[in-house]
Amino acid sequence: MKLKIRVANPVSGDLTYISRESAERYVARGRAHWKNYRTIAFVENTHDRISAEESVAQASRRDYDRIGQMSREQIAGIPVIGDITRLFTRSS
């Protein structure tokens, strides 16, 4: 059985455990450091880390765009306190 190493600071939605061999490669390349014998932490300001975080952010924006905006009928079904008509009236 391969030893699993915990990632202390994974990118949102990314793996929280990796193999020992992968962890050793990340540390050897300077992308991570050992916190203890079973945990690594990725270096925050590396190009790879920043790219991974931007990729996650773009994916979440794509999901929002795919879902789209609510229609007036859907908005009308949301319980609110106060006058919602102000949202739909244009001021001169």
C-alpha positions in Angstrom: 0.0 0.0 0.0 1.3 3.4 -1.0 1.8 6.0 1.7 -0.6 9.0 1.3 0.7 12.4 2.2 -1.7 15.1 3.4 -1.7 18.5 1.7 -2.0 21.2 4.3 -3.1 24.0 2.0 -4.8 22.5 -1.1 -6.2 24.7 -3.8 -10.0 24.8 -3.5 -11.5 21.7 -5.0 -8.1 20.1 -5.4 -6.6 16.9 -3.9 -6.1 16.8 -0.2 -3.9 13.7 -0.3 -1.1 12.8 -2.7 1.4 10.0 -3.0 4.7 10.1 -1.2 6.6 10.1 -4.6 4.6 13.2 -5.8 5.2 14.9 -2.5 9.0 14.3 -2.8 9.0 15.7 -6.3 7.1 18.9 -5.2 9.6 19.4 -2.4 12.6 18.7 -4.6 11.4 21.3 -7.1 10.9 23.9 -4.4 7.1 24.0 -4.8 6.3 22.7 -1.4 8.0 22.0 2.0 7.5 19.4 4.6 5.5 20.3 7.7 5.9 16.9 9.3 6.6 13.4 8.0 3.1 12.9 6.6 2.1 16.5 5.6 3.4 19.0 3.0 2.4 22.6 2.4 2.7 24.2 -1.0 4.6 27.5 -1.4 1.9 30.2 -1.8 3.4 32.5 -4.4 4.7 30.2 -7.1 3.5 30.4 -10.7 1.9 26.9 -10.4 0.0 27.8 -7.3 -1.3 31.1 -8.7 -2.3 29.4 -12.0 -4.2 26.7 -10.1 -6.1 29.3 -8.1 -7.0 31.3 -11.2 -8.1 28.1 -12.9 -10.5 27.3 -10.0 -11.8 30.9 -10.1 -12.5 30.7 -13.8 -14.3 27.4 -13.4 -16.6 28.8 -10.8 -17.3 31.9 -13.0 -18.1 29.6 -16.0 -20.5 27.7 -13.8 -22.3 30.9 -12.8 -22.4 32.0 -16.5 -23.8 28.6 -17.5 -26.6 28.9 -14.9 -27.4 32.4 -16.0 -29.6 35.0 -14.3 -32.9 34.6 -12.7 -36.1 35.6 -14.5 -38.5 38.1 -13.0 -40.9 35.3 -12.3 -38.1 33.5 -10.3 -37.2 36.6 -8.5 -40.9 37.3 -7.7 -41.0 34.0 -5.8 -38.3 35.0 -3.4 -39.7 36.2 0.0 -38.5 39.7 0.8 -39.2 42.4 3.3 -39.9 45.8 1.9 -40.7 47.1 -1.5 -39.1 45.0 -4.3 -40.7 47.1 -7.1 -37.8 49.5 -6.7 -35.5 46.9 -8.3 -37.5 47.0 -11.5 -38.3 50.7 -11.9 -36.0 53.0 -13.7 -35.3 56.3 -12.1 -35.1 59.3 -14.4 
